[in-house]
Every structure is written in structure tokens, then in C-alpha cells.
Amino acid sequence: MINDCLNHFLNHSLPLMQTRTQIITPALLSDYYPFYFDISDSVKSTLKNNPQCKIVSFYKPKFRKYFKKERCVLFFDGVYLDSNKLIIKFSERSVQYKAKGRMTYIGISDWYKYIYEYSSEEKRWVLIEKILEGI
């Protein structure tokens, strides 16, 4: 389900994000996903077709240079269970790393919610709502 949400974001929201942030190149943060999470082949192919969108990580020092300029990054904010609804959240954040003082500045602007509900007839989780909210 997380890969489905990522795929939807990359195919529908990323073009809007790129036009809003003309100077800032969007990236996908690989940190904070559940253990043993693998990005699907469809998401990888979408990223490959969109060369300006990179997969980045805070934990790898090689990306510190990448974050010297302010970058727009998609964060995975988690999976939440609310009664019979499963909510998958992402947020679009502005990130910049300052080597002086070793500080990372993160500002949030928009967030995305994908809401699933369990269908006992279909015996699976069904996407019922996609919400884009922001500042």
C-alpha cells in the first residue's frame, strides 16, 4: 500500500510540486520507512523516468553536499490506524544542511494522506480518500 501511495504521488503530485518549486528539485527521502520496506519496481521506474527526482538519505554523508542548497523532499510520516481506517501520510518539506554548526533545517509545507478502509466483502484494504493539505 505504501508503494501504491508513492506511485500515485510520483505520477500525479510530483509534476505539480515541480511547477510550484521551480528552483528546488524534489527528492524522495529513503529514511523512516518500516523495516524491510522495499521500493517497488514501478516506483523505481517512475523515478528513473524523472531524472531530476532523486532518492536521498540524511544518514549518508555523501548527501550533505546535496542539501547545501535548499531542497524539496518527500518524507514518509508513517502509517496510522484510526478505528477501521488505515492512514498513510507523506509530507513535502524544505530541507537545507549548514556545514557550519552541522545543522539541518527542515520546514513543512504540504502533506498528503491516503486513507484506506477494510472491506469485509472484498477482504482487503480499499483506498477511500486522498487528501492534500498544506500551508
Stockholm file with secondary structure:
# STOCKHOLM 1.0

chainA/1-135         MINDCLNHFLNHSLPLMQTRTQIITPALLSDYYPFYFDISDSVKSTLKNNPQCKIVSFYKPKFRKYFKKERCVLFFDGVYLDSNKLIIKFSERSVQYKAKGRMTYIGISDWYKYIYEYSSEEKRWVLIEKILEGI
#=GR chainA/1-135 SS CHHHHHHHIIIIIHHHHHHHSSSSCEEEECTTCCTTCCCCHHHHHHHHHCTTCEEECSSSGGGTTGGGSCEEEEEEEEEEEETTEEEEEEEEEEEEEETTTTEEEEEEEEEEEEEEEEETTTTEEEEEEEEEEEC
#=GC SS_cons         CHHHHHHHIIIIIHHHHHHHSSSSCEEEECTTCCTTCCCCHHHHHHHHHCTTCEEECSSSGGGTTGGGSCEEEEEEEEEEEETTEEEEEEEEEEEEEETTTTEEEEEEEEEEEEEEEEETTTTEEEEEEEEEEEC
//
